[in-house]
Amino acid sequence: VYDNTALAEGETKLAEGEQLPAQGEVQTILDGVVQTADCRFSKLIEVDNFYKTYEPPAYNNDITLSGICETYRNFACSRMHLYYDIKTIRLFIAGMASTKLIILQGISGTGKTSLPYSFGKFLQKDTTIASVQPSWRDRTELFGYFNEFTKNFNETEVLKRIYSSEYNDDVNFILLDEMNIARVEYYFAEMLSILEMPDPAEWELDLVPNVWSTDPVRLDKGKLRIPQNIWYIGTANNDDSTFTISDKVYDRAQPINLDAKGVAFDAPDTPPMNLSFEHLDTLFKEAFQMYPVSQDSLKKIQQLDLWVIEKLRVAFGNRILKQMNLFVPVYVACGGEELDGIDYVLATKIFRKFESLNLAMLRDELKELCTYMQKLFGRNTMKESIAYLERLQKLY
């Protein structure tokens, strides 16, 4: 909770009988005279005031990636009665290493919303939840807009969370609940472009075209900086009430399928913890160094790519290969197997594209692909991809 009574720089306590400024106004003292000026970002000013006296928590900087997975799983079970398979948690953490946008998809009741919500509780940094509405058409629904009539900026909780994240070293989550009940490409378009920029220093969102003296401290010439310590988690259902998520979005995100309800298990009582973004980022970088995708696997992926291009006219693409080289090492550091990580990326990022092909004419090619993958990677491997390809054969 932000302390609204905190004093801004240059303010003094009220004298007896003195009036508080009206809402949306800021008082400063210039040459001993109280100056009242309009303030168009009242929520962001609250954040500025809160962090003037903020003391960061004592972070656990000894925990490993596999330790985070196990500890969170036990916390979710013992404190929140939520049951997740350890593989799901490993996929989630590995997804965080490969992209800032994660899509949790699957049937209702499998814990898609509960996963990021409970993870925020686990890290003692509540997840900001934005319930997407069918009417969302542009970015103003997510970030707010300047009202020319009231001269105030209509701030959203998402905007406030992004702004406050630059002040702290926490791991921050924004949940886009039911993200595909409106077209993601419309309301999230600008963020999709920003997150693709190779230089994080360029991750900025234009909020207002001019500068007021009363604007928040960390608003740079009307631009909001998008910090690195924040992830955007979307939940998606595939039914008649939702839109299909386009390739543009899927290519930039890491989809995680939650297709089964969690099975209850016993876990020791596990308290929440404090995890710093700096430590998590260091763990990711260490995993990239220690568990790079093996040369043997890279060679087989290249062979598979050539086969798929020749038979099905679908290419892997550099972006997906780059994400794989980030995803797989962290998945291994979390306790998973390299081939399982590769298998998951192929199934969710490459073979998912086959749905747009004329599959009724390609059944033989899909069967041949399953056989080729088992020959290439070995029997009883690539189970996720082969199960998905077999499911496509039955659908069409």
C-alpha positions in Angstrom: 0.0 0.0 0.0 1.4 3.4 -1.0 1.8 6.0 1.7 -0.3 9.0 0.5 0.9 11.1 3.4 4.6 10.9 2.3 6.0 14.4 1.6 7.3 15.3 -1.9 10.6 17.0 -2.2 10.2 20.7 -1.3 6.9 20.2 0.6 6.4 21.1 4.3 3.9 19.9 6.8 0.6 21.8 6.8 0.3 24.8 9.2 -2.7 25.0 11.4 -5.8 25.9 9.4 -4.0 25.4 6.1 -5.9 23.5 3.4 -4.7 20.5 1.5 -4.5 21.0 -2.3 -7.4 19.8 -4.4 -7.1 16.3 -6.0 -5.0 16.5 -9.1 -2.9 19.4 -7.8 0.6 19.6 -6.4 1.9 22.2 -4.0 5.5 23.4 -4.0 7.3 26.3 -2.3 9.1 28.8 -4.4 10.7 31.8 -2.6 8.6 31.1 0.4 5.3 31.2 -1.6 3.2 28.1 -2.0 2.7 27.4 -5.7 -0.2 25.2 -6.7 0.1 23.4 -10.1 -2.0 20.8 -11.9 -0.7 17.2 -11.6 -1.9 14.9 -14.4 -0.3 11.7 -13.1 -1.6 11.3 -9.5 -1.0 7.5 -9.3 2.6 7.8 -10.5 3.2 10.6 -8.1 2.0 8.2 -5.3 4.7 5.8 -6.5 7.4 8.5 -6.4 6.4 9.4 -2.8 6.3 5.7 -1.7 9.8 5.0 -2.9 11.4 8.0 -1.1 11.4 5.9 2.1 11.3 2.4 0.6 13.7 -0.2 2.1 14.2 -3.2 -0.2 13.6 -6.6 1.4 16.4 -9.1 2.2 16.6 -11.2 -0.9 17.5 -14.9 -1.1 20.5 -14.8 -3.3 21.6 -18.3 -2.7 18.7 -20.2 -4.3 19.2 -22.1 -7.6 16.8 -22.4 -10.5 15.9 -25.9 -9.6 15.5 -24.7 -6.0 13.0 -22.0 -7.2 11.0 -24.6 -9.0 10.8 -27.0 -6.1 10.2 -24.3 -3.5 7.4 -22.6 -5.5 5.7 -26.0 -6.1 5.7 -26.8 -2.4 4.5 -23.3 -1.5 1.6 -23.5 -4.0 0.6 -26.9 -2.6 1.0 -26.2 1.1 -0.2 -22.5 1.3 -2.6 -22.2 -1.7 -3.8 -25.7 -2.4 -2.7 -25.5 -6.0 -1.0 -28.5 -7.6 1.4 -28.1 -10.5 3.5 -30.7 -12.2 7.2 -29.9 -11.8 7.6 -29.8 -15.6 5.0 -27.0 -15.9 7.0 -24.9 -13.5 10.3 -25.6 -15.3 8.6 -24.6 -18.6 7.4 -21.4 -17.0 10.8 -20.4 -15.6 12.5 -21.3 -18.9 9.9 -19.3 -20.8 10.8 -16.3 -18.6 14.4 -16.6 -19.8 13.5 -16.7 -23.5 10.9 -13.9 -23.7 9.0 -11.3 -21.7 5.7 -12.6 -23.0 4.3 -15.9 -21.9 1.0 -17.4 -23.0 -0.7 -20.0 -20.8 -3.2 -21.9 -22.8 -5.5 -24.8 -22.4 -8.9 -25.9 -21.2 -10.7 -24.1 -18.3 -9.9 -25.2 -14.7 -6.2 -26.2 -15.3 -4.7 -23.3 -13.3 -3.8 -20.9 -16.0 -4.7 -17.7 -14.0 -3.7 -19.3 -10.7 -0.1 -19.9 -11.8 1.1 -16.3 -12.2 -1.2 -15.2 -9.4 0.3 -17.7 -6.9 3.8 -17.0 -8.2 3.3 -13.4 -7.3 2.3 -14.5 -3.8 5.3 -16.7 -3.6 7.6 -13.8 -4.4 5.6 -11.5 -2.0 5.0 -9.1 -4.9 1.4 -9.4 -6.0 0.7 -9.9 -9.7 -1.1 -7.0 -11.3 -4.2 -8.5 -13.0 -5.7 -6.8 -16.1 -8.9 -8.5 -17.1 -9.1 -8.1 -20.9 -12.5 -7.0 -22.2 -14.0 -7.7 -25.7 -14.1 -4.0 -26.4 -10.4 -3.4 -26.2 -9.2 -1.9 -29.5 -6.0 0.0 -28.7 -3.3 0.6 -26.1 -5.3 3.1 -24.1 -7.2 0.3 -22.4 -3.9 -1.1 -21.1 -1.9 2.0 -20.4 -4.5 4.8 -20.1 -4.8 8.1 -21.9 -4.7 11.9 -21.4 -8.1 13.4 -21.0 -8.1 16.8 -22.7 -11.2 17.9 -20.8 -10.1 17.2 -17.2 -6.3 17.7 -18.1 -5.6 14.5 -16.2 -4.0 11.2 -17.4 -6.4 8.3 -16.8 -3.8 5.9 -15.3 -4.3 2.2 -15.2 -2.9 -0.3 -12.7 -0.8 -1.7 -15.5 0.8 1.7 -16.1 1.4 2.1 -12.4 3.0 -1.3 -12.1 5.4 -0.7 -15.1 6.4 2.6 -13.6 7.0 1.3 -10.1 9.0 -1.7 -11.4 11.8 0.7 -12.4 12.2 1.6 -8.8 12.7 -1.9 -7.4 14.8 -5.1 -8.1 11.8 -7.4 -7.7 10.5 -9.9 -10.2 7.2 -8.3 -11.4 4.3 -9.9 -13.3 1.4 -8.4 -15.2 -1.4 -10.9 -16.0 -3.5 -10.3 -19.1 -6.4 -12.5 -18.2 -8.4 -13.9 -21.1 -6.0 -12.1 -23.4 -7.6 -13.4 -26.6 -11.2 -12.3 -25.8 -10.1 -9.2 -27.8 -7.5 -9.1 -30.6 -4.0 -9.1 -29.0 -2.5 -7.5 -32.1 -4.7 -4.4 -31.4 -4.3 -3.5 -27.8 -0.8 -5.0 -27.3 0.7 -4.0 -30.7 3.1 -1.3 -29.4 4.4 -3.5 -26.7 5.1 -6.3 -29.2 7.2 -4.0 -31.2 9.0 -2.6 -28.1 9.9 -6.0 -26.7 11.5 -6.9 -30.1 14.0 -4.1 -29.9 17.5 -5.5 -29.3 18.7 -2.6 -27.1 16.7 -2.5 -23.8 17.6 1.2 -23.5 15.2 1.8 -26.4 12.3 0.2 -24.6 10.2 3.3 -24.2 6.5 4.1 -24.5 5.3 7.5 -25.5 2.6 8.6 -23.1 2.3 12.4 -23.6 3.8 14.8 -26.2 4.9 17.5 -23.8 6.5 17.9 -20.3 4.9 19.4 -17.2 6.9 20.5 -14.2 4.7 18.3 -12.0 5.2 15.1 -14.0 6.6 12.0 -12.2 10.3 11.9 -11.5 11.0 8.9 -13.8 9.0 10.0 -16.8 11.5 11.1 -19.3 10.2 13.8 -21.7 6.7 12.2 -21.6 8.1 8.7 -22.2 7.7 5.7 -19.9 10.7 3.4 -19.8 9.9 -0.3 -19.9 12.1 -2.0 -17.3 13.7 -5.5 -17.7 12.3 -6.9 -14.4 8.7 -7.3 -15.6 7.0 -10.1 -17.5 3.6 -10.1 -19.2 1.7 -13.3 -18.7 -1.4 -13.9 -20.9 -4.0 -16.6 -20.4 -5.9 -17.9 -23.4 -8.9 -20.1 -24.0 -9.7 -21.5 -27.4 -13.5 -21.4 -27.8 -16.2 -19.6 -29.7 -15.9 -16.5 -27.6 -12.3 -15.8 -28.3 -10.1 -14.8 -31.3 -7.3 -16.9 -32.7 -3.9 -15.6 -31.6 -1.9 -14.8 -34.7 1.6 -16.0 -35.6 3.0 -12.5 -35.0 2.1 -12.9 -31.3 3.0 -16.5 -30.9 6.4 -16.0 -32.5 7.3 -13.3 -29.9 5.9 -15.3 -27.0 6.5 -18.7 -25.3 3.3 -20.7 -25.2 2.8 -23.1 -22.3 0.1 -25.7 -22.6 -1.9 -26.5 -19.4 -4.1 -29.4 -20.6 -4.6 -31.4 -17.4 -5.8 -30.6 -13.9 -3.1 -30.8 -11.3 -2.9 -34.0 -9.2 -2.9 -33.4 -5.4 0.3 -34.4 -3.5 1.7 -33.8 0.0 4.3 -31.0 0.5 6.0 -29.6 3.6 4.7 -26.2 4.7 6.7 -23.8 2.6 6.8 -20.0 3.3 7.1 -17.4 0.5 10.5 -15.8 -0.3 12.0 -12.7 -1.8 13.8 -13.1 -5.1 15.7 -10.3 -6.7 15.6 -9.8 -10.5 19.4 -9.3 -10.5 19.9 -12.8 -9.0 17.4 -14.4 -11.3 19.0 -12.8 -14.3 22.5 -14.0 -13.1 21.1 -17.6 -12.8 19.8 -17.3 -16.4 23.2 -16.2 -17.7 25.0 -18.9 -15.8 22.6 -21.5 -17.3 23.3 -20.2 -20.8 27.1 -20.7 -20.2 26.8 -24.1 -18.4 24.1 -25.8 -20.4 24.2 -24.6 -24.1 22.4 -26.7 -26.6 24.8 -29.4 -27.7 26.4 -29.3 -31.1 24.9 -32.8 -31.8 21.4 -31.5 -31.1 21.9 -28.3 -33.1 23.0 -30.4 -36.1 19.9 -32.6 -35.8 17.7 -29.5 -35.6 19.3 -28.2 -38.8 18.6 -31.5 -40.5 15.0 -31.4 -39.3 14.7 -27.8 -40.6 15.8 -28.8 -44.0 13.4 -31.7 -44.1 10.4 -29.6 -43.0 11.3 -26.9 -45.6 11.5 -29.4 -48.4 8.4 -31.4 -47.6 6.1 -28.8 -45.9 7.4 -25.4 -47.0 7.7 -24.2 -43.4 11.0 -22.7 -42.0 12.1 -22.5 -38.4 13.2 -18.9 -38.5 16.1 -17.2 -36.7 13.9 -15.8 -33.9 12.7 -19.2 -32.8 16.2 -20.7 -32.9 17.4 -17.8 -30.8 14.6 -18.4 -28.3 15.4 -22.1 -28.2 19.0 -21.3 -27.3 17.8 -19.3 -24.3 14.9 -21.6 -23.3 16.6 -25.0 -23.3 19.7 -24.2 -21.1 17.4 -22.8 -18.4 15.0 -25.7 -18.7 18.0 -28.0 -18.1 19.2 -25.9 -15.1 15.7 -26.2 -13.7 16.1 -30.0 -13.7 14.8 -31.0 -17.1 16.4 -32.8 -20.0 17.8 -31.1 -23.1 15.8 -33.1 -25.6 12.6 -32.5 -23.7 13.2 -28.8 -23.8 13.9 -28.9 -27.6 10.9 -31.1 -28.1 8.7 -28.6 -26.3 9.9 -25.6 -28.4 9.4 -27.5 -31.6 5.9 -28.6 -30.7 4.7 -25.1 -29.5 6.6 -22.8 -31.8 7.2 -24.8 -35.1 4.7 -27.6 -35.5 1.9 -25.3 -34.3 2.3 -23.5 -37.6 1.1 -26.6 -39.4 -2.5 -25.8 -38.5 -2.6 -23.2 -41.2 -1.6 -25.8 -43.9 -4.0 -28.0 -45.8 -3.5 -30.9 -43.5 -6.0 -33.1 -45.2 -3.6 -33.3 -48.1 -0.5 -33.8 -45.9 -1.3 -36.8 -43.7 1.4 -38.9 -45.3 4.0 -36.2 -44.8 3.0 -35.9 -41.1 3.4 -39.6 -40.6 6.7 -39.5 -42.4 7.8 -36.6 -40.2 7.0 -38.6 -37.0 9.1 -41.5 -38.3 11.9 -39.2 -39.4 12.1 -37.5 -35.9 12.3 -40.8 -34.1 15.1 -41.9 -36.5 16.9 -38.6 -36.0 16.6 -38.1 -32.2 16.0 -41.7 -31.1 13.1 -43.9 -30.1 10.9 -42.8 -27.2 12.0 -39.2 -27.6 10.3 -36.0 -28.9 7.0 -37.3 -27.3 5.4 -33.9 -27.2 6.0 -33.1 -30.9 4.9 -36.6 -32.1 1.7 -36.6 -29.9 0.9 -33.2 -31.4 1.5 -34.3 -35.0 -0.6 -37.4 -34.4 -3.4 -35.3 -33.0 -3.3 -33.1 -36.2 -3.6 -36.2 -38.4 -6.8 -37.3 -36.5 -8.3 -33.8 -36.8 -8.1 -33.5 -40.5 
